[in-house]
């Protein structure tokens, strides 16, 4: 198994082991969207990852699609959602030639953008792929004032004959979070494997998100707590 593929597989298991309820989150997203656009039938999940949200959203919408930048993640999403139109693409530049009633972007994926110009470009792409009155729901990363420097996260689970340990450490790096993650995966036949990854996630201000939504033609609300405690931006395209 390639290194990136192994990370993608473990990523899924860890979040499910921590009790992340993808089905409940999908229902919440559908409810938020339909409260603002009754009768919404189509949905695009941008930065869809391994497609666990999409698997449940597919039962709530007539037509779902996804965009993902990482080929290893996209491969798993395609296996999990064989009926969905899934595309390899960048949230800043994707162009599918198709409009949707709802666009979602979860797991703080927008935090991987580096500048407010990239945030503006991303929201402009969302607007270009929404039908009139369409809804965009974005889960942000922490704001500068809500981020906890030095935060350590840890989880341990046993699943499918494997024991998986995940430990992360987050520090402030200028206007971003530097998060380092280490995984240990142990099994009877595979022994102990170690994986690590590091991410730089931008600490955009709340106002940065609100300006980007406004520039792209959205009327926006910020709702808390959201599925991970970081809130949700919900924008209706005018």
Beta strands, then each sheet from edge to edge (+ up, - down):
strand 1: 42-46
strand 2: 63-68
strand 3: 85-88
strand 4: 100-105
strand 5: 130-138
strand 6: 152-159
strand 7: 162-173
strand 8: 176-187
strand 9: 191-202
strand 10: 218-223
strand 11: 232-237
sheet 1: 3+ 2+ 1+ 4+ 5+ 11- 10+
sheet 2: 6+ 7- 8+ 9-
end
